[in-house]
Amino acid sequence: MLDAVSLDQLRTFIAAVDEGSFSAAGRKLRRAQSVVSHTLANLEGQIGVQLFDRTGRYPRVTKEGTALLAQARLVVSGMDGFKSRAKAIADGLEPELSVVVDVMYPMASLTEAVDAFRKAFPHTPLRLYVEALGAVLQPVLAQKCRLGISGSMPSVPESLDAEKLLDVPMVTVASSAHPLAARKGVLRPRDL
């Protein structure tokens, strides 16, 4: 009998708890109070647990009902997420996005981009990989990643499209014991 439990029954259970009465749940779900009552009675019969105490004027959720409520919310939320993701994939959205990022890319910019992505596409998993020294191209060329964010490259393979995102300031750093530290004035590339 547990296999026959439906999402509709769980949604009705959640609405009855949230709204505080079967009639208020019926208004929320646009159903008659008798339909809500019947749906919940069937659910209780199927799972063998009394979810509501009906002895008072208004039904009160039992401790067993309270214990099952969080799980019911998870199931309904999970199914809503499943349906939303399935619709997005059917509409052409990527099932997941894999991005490889150069280790030199500014962390603040990356964090901002990840936050914006998660808000815009909450049901699309994002996988980030970090590479160094020009190794960003390999996962993109091997189709392991759909997108690569790299530092400067001498050339971009014709099979890829490239767009400039931002400038990253660089500074030269040397140990105080290094000969460059003793130099005065601006260092030029030939000095390095």
Secondary structure as a PSIPRED ss2 file (coil, helix, strand):
# PSIPRED VFORMAT (PSIPRED V4.0)

   1 M C   1.000  0.000  0.000
   2 L H   0.000  1.000  0.000
   3 D H   0.000  1.000  0.000
   4 A H   0.000  1.000  0.000
   5 V C   1.000  0.000  0.000
   6 S C   1.000  0.000  0.000
   7 L H   0.000  1.000  0.000
   8 D H   0.000  1.000  0.000
   9 Q H   0.000  1.000  0.000
  10 L H   0.000  1.000  0.000
  11 R H   0.000  1.000  0.000
  12 T H   0.000  1.000  0.000
  13 F H   0.000  1.000  0.000
  14 I H   0.000  1.000  0.000
  15 A H   0.000  1.000  0.000
  16 A H   0.000  1.000  0.000
  17 V H   0.000  1.000  0.000
  18 D H   0.000  1.000  0.000
  19 E H   0.000  1.000  0.000
  20 G C   1.000  0.000  0.000
  21 S C   1.000  0.000  0.000
  22 F H   0.000  1.000  0.000
  23 S H   0.000  1.000  0.000
  24 A H   0.000  1.000  0.000
  25 A H   0.000  1.000  0.000
  26 G H   0.000  1.000  0.000
  27 R H   0.000  1.000  0.000
  28 K H   0.000  1.000  0.000
  29 L H   0.000  1.000  0.000
  30 R C   1.000  0.000  0.000
  31 R C   1.000  0.000  0.000
  32 A C   1.000  0.000  0.000
  33 Q H   0.000  1.000  0.000
  34 S H   0.000  1.000  0.000
  35 V H   0.000  1.000  0.000
  36 V H   0.000  1.000  0.000
  37 S H   0.000  1.000  0.000
  38 H H   0.000  1.000  0.000
  39 T H   0.000  1.000  0.000
  40 L H   0.000  1.000  0.000
  41 A H   0.000  1.000  0.000
  42 N H   0.000  1.000  0.000
  43 L H   0.000  1.000  0.000
  44 E H   0.000  1.000  0.000
  45 G H   0.000  1.000  0.000
  46 Q H   0.000  1.000  0.000
  47 I H   0.000  1.000  0.000
  48 G C   1.000  0.000  0.000
  49 V C   1.000  0.000  0.000
  50 Q C   1.000  0.000  0.000
  51 L C   1.000  0.000  0.000
  52 F E   0.000  0.000  1.000
  53 D E   0.000  0.000  1.000
  54 R C   1.000  0.000  0.000
  55 T C   1.000  0.000  0.000
  56 G C   1.000  0.000  0.000
  57 R C   1.000  0.000  0.000
  58 Y C   1.000  0.000  0.000
  59 P C   1.000  0.000  0.000
  60 R E   0.000  0.000  1.000
  61 V E   0.000  0.000  1.000
  62 T C   1.000  0.000  0.000
  63 K H   0.000  1.000  0.000
  64 E H   0.000  1.000  0.000
  65 G H   0.000  1.000  0.000
  66 T H   0.000  1.000  0.000
  67 A H   0.000  1.000  0.000
  68 L H   0.000  1.000  0.000
  69 L H   0.000  1.000  0.000
  70 A H   0.000  1.000  0.000
  71 Q H   0.000  1.000  0.000
  72 A H   0.000  1.000  0.000
  73 R H   0.000  1.000  0.000
  74 L H   0.000  1.000  0.000
  75 V H   0.000  1.000  0.000
  76 V H   0.000  1.000  0.000
  77 S H   0.000  1.000  0.000
  78 G H   0.000  1.000  0.000
  79 M H   0.000  1.000  0.000
  80 D H   0.000  1.000  0.000
  81 G H   0.000  1.000  0.000
  82 F H   0.000  1.000  0.000
  83 K H   0.000  1.000  0.000
  84 S H   0.000  1.000  0.000
  85 R H   0.000  1.000  0.000
  86 A H   0.000  1.000  0.000
  87 K H   0.000  1.000  0.000
  88 A H   0.000  1.000  0.000
  89 I H   0.000  1.000  0.000
  90 A H   0.000  1.000  0.000
  91 D C   1.000  0.000  0.000
  92 G C   1.000  0.000  0.000
  93 L C   1.000  0.000  0.000
  94 E C   1.000  0.000  0.000
  95 P C   1.000  0.000  0.000
  96 E C   1.000  0.000  0.000
  97 L E   0.000  0.000  1.000
  98 S E   0.000  0.000  1.000
  99 V E   0.000  0.000  1.000
 100 V E   0.000  0.000  1.000
 101 V E   0.000  0.000  1.000
 102 D E   0.000  0.000  1.000
 103 V C   1.000  0.000  0.000
 104 M C   1.000  0.000  0.000
 105 Y C   1.000  0.000  0.000
 106 P C   1.000  0.000  0.000
 107 M H   0.000  1.000  0.000
 108 A H   0.000  1.000  0.000
 109 S H   0.000  1.000  0.000
 110 L H   0.000  1.000  0.000
 111 T H   0.000  1.000  0.000
 112 E H   0.000  1.000  0.000
 113 A H   0.000  1.000  0.000
 114 V H   0.000  1.000  0.000
 115 D H   0.000  1.000  0.000
 116 A H   0.000  1.000  0.000
 117 F H   0.000  1.000  0.000
 118 R H   0.000  1.000  0.000
 119 K H   0.000  1.000  0.000
 120 A H   0.000  1.000  0.000
 121 F C   1.000  0.000  0.000
 122 P C   1.000  0.000  0.000
 123 H C   1.000  0.000  0.000
 124 T C   1.000  0.000  0.000
 125 P C   1.000  0.000  0.000
 126 L E   0.000  0.000  1.000
 127 R E   0.000  0.000  1.000
 128 L E   0.000  0.000  1.000
 129 Y E   0.000  0.000  1.000
 130 V E   0.000  0.000  1.000
 131 E E   0.000  0.000  1.000
 132 A C   1.000  0.000  0.000
 133 L C   1.000  0.000  0.000
 134 G C   1.000  0.000  0.000
 135 A C   1.000  0.000  0.000
 136 V C   1.000  0.000  0.000
 137 L H   0.000  1.000  0.000
 138 Q H   0.000  1.000  0.000
 139 P H   0.000  1.000  0.000
 140 V H   0.000  1.000  0.000
 141 L H   0.000  1.000  0.000
 142 A C   1.000  0.000  0.000
 143 Q C   1.000  0.000  0.000
 144 K C   1.000  0.000  0.000
 145 C C   1.000  0.000  0.000
 146 R C   1.000  0.000  0.000
 147 L E   0.000  0.000  1.000
 148 G E   0.000  0.000  1.000
 149 I E   0.000  0.000  1.000
 150 S C   1.000  0.000  0.000
 151 G C   1.000  0.000  0.000
 152 S C   1.000  0.000  0.000
 153 M C   1.000  0.000  0.000
 154 P C   1.000  0.000  0.000
 155 S C   1.000  0.000  0.000
 156 V C   1.000  0.000  0.000
 157 P C   1.000  0.000  0.000
 158 E C   1.000  0.000  0.000
 159 S C   1.000  0.000  0.000
 160 L C   1.000  0.000  0.000
 161 D C   1.000  0.000  0.000
 162 A C   1.000  0.000  0.000
 163 E C   1.000  0.000  0.000
 164 K C   1.000  0.000  0.000
 165 L C   1.000  0.000  0.000
 166 L C   1.000  0.000  0.000
 167 D C   1.000  0.000  0.000
 168 V C   1.000  0.000  0.000
 169 P C   1.000  0.000  0.000
 170 M C   1.000  0.000  0.000
 171 V C   1.000  0.000  0.000
 172 T C   1.000  0.000  0.000
 173 V C   1.000  0.000  0.000
 174 A C   1.000  0.000  0.000
 175 S C   1.000  0.000  0.000
 176 S C   1.000  0.000  0.000
 177 A C   1.000  0.000  0.000
 178 H C   1.000  0.000  0.000
 179 P H   0.000  1.000  0.000
 180 L H   0.000  1.000  0.000
 181 A H   0.000  1.000  0.000
 182 A H   0.000  1.000  0.000
 183 R C   1.000  0.000  0.000
 184 K C   1.000  0.000  0.000
 185 G C   1.000  0.000  0.000
 186 V C   1.000  0.000  0.000
 187 L C   1.000  0.000  0.000
 188 R C   1.000  0.000  0.000
 189 P H   0.000  1.000  0.000
 190 R H   0.000  1.000  0.000
 191 D H   0.000  1.000  0.000
 192 L C   1.000  0.000  0.000
